[in-house]
Amino acid sequence: MAVYRGILQNARMFFDDTTREFVQSYAKQQFRINQHDQKTTRAHRKLKNARTTMHLLERANKHVFKDVLSVLEFGYGRKGPRKPMMLESTVGIGVREEIFGSLHTVAKYRPAFYALAVHQLGESRLNVNPQTLRSSHPLNVAKMQDAHWRTVRHQLLPPVDAATMEVLEHRARTGTVDNEDAGLTPEDAELVRKWTARWVRMPEPRQMRRLYRKLLESVDQMVVTTEMVPNPGKYARGVARRNTNVAPGVEKPDWIPKKTYGFRRSAMAGKEAKSVASIIDIAGLEA
């Protein structure tokens, strides 16, 4: 119980609202699942992992840069349990879903996943390495390709939506977290500000900008566009046979919608360009 309370207390003090809410909800979920675990070895291993997480949060609240960045990556699905959850919600690949088939098959039936893999890894790295093949038999090549998709899946980082990208860019630009009271009444917004001032440990604005710029290096925004394309099945050979199950008087449309998946990397990712004001601020001088 002491480790569980320590995780919740340190998560409450973390400045990023998205990460704070996820860590708290995930800790509560895991505690409910594992509180009645009867296997001693497994219980000790999970307790050790929980204690490591608590110490990581403690160092992050002291604003150790690498530890704060590690917690942010955990909260935004760059690693940890939220990564497969975000992959499922963005590109439609379930946590336990298997991916198999050639590049053409995956591109046809998993277009969002394939587009993300091409964007982050490149199309050449999606094919299985021929030097690792023991045999060039088609069945062996297909088996190795299916295994390679599992490796590709673990290497991918899930994209985010436009709202999340806007929040991250705002914090990377301003170095402040001031959007938690958006949409609240003045009374509720004042309560949120008082709660934040009492419990949350905010880093310095310059460190905040560095943290979110570094995080944006691994964050892509998914842009989905829909266009109308000619229906390939209307005038194909054997269309009369395929149309036998269509209701009378209903014809296949000439044009059908097709989604195209693109990805955008923020221009604010990376190191911040040094300005005269920032140099003066770093030196501790007054203008």
N, C-alpha and C positions, 0 to 999 in steps of 0.2 A: 504493500500500500504506500510506503514511503516513496518508492521510485515512481509509482503512478501519480501521486500528488506532485512530486517534483517536476515531472514532465508537463503536467497541466499548468503549474505555476509559472514555469519558464516559458511555456508557449504563450501564456497570457501576456507576458512582458515583451514578446517579439513585436517589432514595429510593423511588419507587413501583414495586412488583414487577411489576405488570401491564404498565406502560409499558416498564420495563426489558427484560423478556423479549421483548416485541413488537419493540422497536427493534433488539435484537440479532439476532433471527431474521430480520427483514426486511432488515437490512443484509447479513447473510450470504447471503441468497437473491439480492439484487440484485447482490452482488459475483460470485457464481457465474454469473449470467446475462450480465453485461456485461464480464467480464474478457477475453473474446476478441472484443470489438466492433472491427471493422476500419474503421468510418466515423469519421474524425477529428473532424468537426464534432459529431456526436452524442456521441462519447466525451467531448469537452471540455465539452459542455453538462451531461452527467451528472456529470462530475467537479466542475463548479462547484456543482451542486445538492448533491452530497455534502459539499463543503466548507462550504456554507451550513448544512447540518444539523449538522455538527460544531461550528461556532461557536455555533449555537443551544443545543446541549447544554452547551457550556462555560459560557455565560451562565446557563443553567438551574441548573447545579451551583453557581454563585455566588449562587443564590437571588434572581435578578432576577424580580420577580413576574410580569410579562407573559410572559417567556420560559418560566418554569416552567409557567404555565397553558397556554401554547401546546404544550409537550411533553405535558402531561397530556391535552389535547384530541386530540392525535395518537394517544396510546396507547389512549384510550377511544372512538375512532371518531367523534369530533365533526368531524374533517376528516382528509384524507390517505387513504392506500390502505386503511386498515382500515374506513373508513366504508361502502363498497359491500360489503365482506365481511360486516359485521355486519347490513346490510340484507338480505342474502341469507339469513343464518342465522336472523333474527328474523321477517321478514315474507315471506320466500320469493321475493324478487325477485332474480334472478341478475344478475351483473355486466354481462353483455351482453344481457340479456333486454329485449325491447321491450314497452312498455305501450301499449295502444290501446283505443279504444272509448269509449262514453259513460260518464257517472257510474254509471248503473244497471248497465252491463256490468262495469265495474271493481269495483263493490261486490259483485257476485255471484261473480266468478271470482277476485278478489284481495281478499278481505275484510280481511285483516290490513293490507295496504298502504293500502287505502282508509280504514280506521279510524284509522291513524296520520296520514294526510294530513288528515283532518277534524279530528283532535285538535290538530295543530300549526299548520295553516294556516287551518282553517275551510272549511266546504263552499262558501261563496260564491267563494273563490279557486281552487277546482278547475275551475270552468267557464272556458272560454276567454273573454277580454275581447272583447265584441262590437265595441268601437271599433277593434280591430286587424284586423277582418275586411275584406277587400277585396270580398267577395261573401257574401251570405246564402244561397247555394246550399247544400243539405245536404251535398254532397260536399266543398265547401270548408270548411264548418264542421267536418265530421268530420276532415279533414286537419289543420286547425289545432288541434283538440282533441288529436289524437295527438301533435303537436309540443309542446303544452302539458304533457302528462304527463311529458315528459323534463325540463322545467323544474321541475315539482313534485318529481320524483324527486331532483334535485340539491339541492333546498331542505330535504328531510327529514333529520332526525337519527335514527339508529337507536336503538331502546329497548334497555334492559338487563334482565337477569333479576333475580330477587329476591336472589340471593346477592351479585351485584355491587353492587346498591343498598344492601344491608346493610353491606358493607365501606366504601363511600363515606360513608354516614351515620355509621358508627363513627369514621372518621378526621375527619370534619367536626365531630364532637362532642368527641372527646378530643384531637385534634391529635397523635396518635401512630400509628405503623405497627408494630403489635405482634402481627399475626396471621399472619406468615410462617412461624412454627414450629408452627402448629396441626396436630395429628395426628402430630407427630414424637416420637421417643423423646427422653428427657432429654439423652442424649449428642449426638444430631443437632441438637436445639434449641440446645444450647450452642455447637456449631460454627457454626450459622447466626447466632447473636448475635455471635460473635467475628468472623465474616466481615463482617457488617453494620457493626460498630464500626470495622473496619479500612478498608473500601472505600467504604461508602455515606456520602454527605454529607447529613445530615438537617437540614432547616430548623427554625427555632424552632416550638414548638407553636402559638403564636398565628398565625404565618404559615401553618402547615399547615392550621389551621381555616379561615382566609380562602380558601386555595387550593381546598379541597374544597367549601366552600360556594359559591364562584363556579362551580366545575365543575358542581355539582348544578343550577344554573340552566338548563343545557341537557341534562339527563339525565332521561328518563322510564322508569319501570318498566312493562313489559308485563304485564298481568294477563289470563290466558285462563281463561274459564269455559265449561263445557259444559252445555247443557240439552237436554232432549228436547222436540222439537216435532212436530206432526202431519206425516206424510209427504204432501207435496203430490202425489206421483205415483201414489198407490195408487188413489184414487177419481176421478182426472181422466178426462176424456173420452178414449176410445180406449185405455183401460187394457188391454183384452183383446188388442189388437194388439201392445202393447209387452211383454206378458207371454208371448208365444209362445216367446221364447228362454229363459225361466226354467225351471229343472229341474222335472220333475213333482213335485207335492207341496210345492213351496216357494212361499210367498206373500210378497209385499212386506210389511214390517212396518208397523204403524199409526203408530209413532213412530220418529223418527230423531234422532241427536245433531246438535247445531248448536253451533259454537263462537262465543263472543262475546268481542271484544277490547276491553279497557279499558286505560287508562294512568294512572299515578299519579306526580305530581310530589312530591318530598320536601319536607316542611315545613321542613327545615333549609337549603333553598336561599336564597341571598341573604346580606345582611350580618348579622353576629352582633349580637344585642342587647347593648348595653353594660351590664355589671353593675358593682357597686362594686369587686369583686375585680379585674376587668379594667381599670378606670380606675386603680386603685392600681398594677397591673402596668405599664401604659403609662407612668405618671408616674415609675416607678422608685422608688416609696416602699415602705416596709415597714408592714404592718398593725400 
